[in-house]
Amino acid sequence: MTDVNLQALHDVEHTLVMGVLNITEDSFSDGGLWLDPDKAAQHGRDMMAAGADIIDIGAESTRPGAKRVSEEDEHRRITGAVEALIPAGAVLSIDTTRASVAAAALERGAQIINDVSGGTLDAELPHVVADHDCLYIVQHWRGWLAGSKGANPDQDTSVYEHGVLRDVHDELMRQVDGVLAAGVRPERIIIDPGLGFSKPGIGHNLPLLTGLETFRATGYPVLIGQSRKRFISAMLAEAGVDEPTMADRDGVTAGLSAMCAEHGAWAVRVHDVAASRSAVIAGNVWRAYRQSQD
């Protein structure tokens, strides 16, 4: 098992890179690529070699309109990847909303649970986190996967009465209150404003990025997951790139990664680890330089 100091990981002072390992049929950018267990494990090792500090393993797509996978399939995919990557020295985050899947992964050596529902889809999940005393990423999301709460996950969920920054902050803090009440220790919590989740447009997401300090002011580390999101394609379209390639989207993702590092994000969650690794290094250096001048 990888020996990880969870408090040091939680309190790290430079931005980390979290590589995305989607073991899914229908994720929006890489669905089907890593369903084979050997390919999934190799992709995880390749991201580690490219500089990923954490590998985030997910077995269920959360793109708009995605269908839920069975609990058995999610369990099999996740535990297989964990068992393959722990011996390689990986620090593993598990992208799941199911308590049973989280428990199985933690028992096999995973160190982080990344819950896109922020503790609200499976009421037992925060209790599993509390029992295992692992790190817990609490994300903001108003919509749900098809088959759980309606057929259109983001339908009527992207109107923010008091502005997206204020509403997301306040709603996310209520989610944090809920997981604290379940017994999760505050020093194990990381927050994520949930770019792209119930936030389809540029106007929903850029205020959250430029308002990163608002989330950092809570005292919790902040994860940003901007990689290949719809609003990045919209930004490229506004700039005249009518049919952006994956390389175009990864280029914008890397630019945003540098900005997030400069402004103190705990980590960025990305598909193209190499590009964002270089960008994060630049952002970390720039932040350290600015601090040295204060």
HELIX and SHEET records of a PDB file:
HELIX    1   1 LEU A    6  HIS A   10  1                                   5    
HELIX    2   2 PRO A   37  ALA A   49  1                                  13    
HELIX    3   3 GLU A   71  LEU A   85  1                                  15    
HELIX    4   4 ILE A   86  ALA A   88  5                                   3    
HELIX    5   5 ALA A   99  GLU A  107  1                                   9    
HELIX    6   6 LEU A  125  HIS A  132  1                                   8    
HELIX    7   7 VAL A  164  ALA A  181  1                                  18    
HELIX    8   8 PRO A  186  ARG A  188  5                                   3    
HELIX    9   9 ILE A  202  THR A  210  1                                   9    
HELIX   10  10 LEU A  212  ARG A  216  1                                   5    
HELIX   11  11 ARG A  230  GLU A  238  1                                   9    
HELIX   12  12 MET A  246  GLU A  262  1                                  17    
HELIX   13  13 VAL A  273  GLN A  293  1                                  21    
SHEET    1   A 8 ILE A 189  ASP A 192  0                                        
SHEET    2   A 8 LEU A 135  GLN A 139  1                                        
SHEET    3   A 8 ILE A 112  ASP A 115  1                                        
SHEET    4   A 8 LEU A  92  ASP A  95  1                                        
SHEET    5   A 8 ILE A  54  GLY A  58  1                                        
SHEET    6   A 8 LEU A  16  ASN A  22  1                                        
SHEET    7   A 8 ALA A 267  VAL A 270  1                                        
SHEET    8   A 8 LEU A 223  ILE A 224  1                                        
END                                                                             
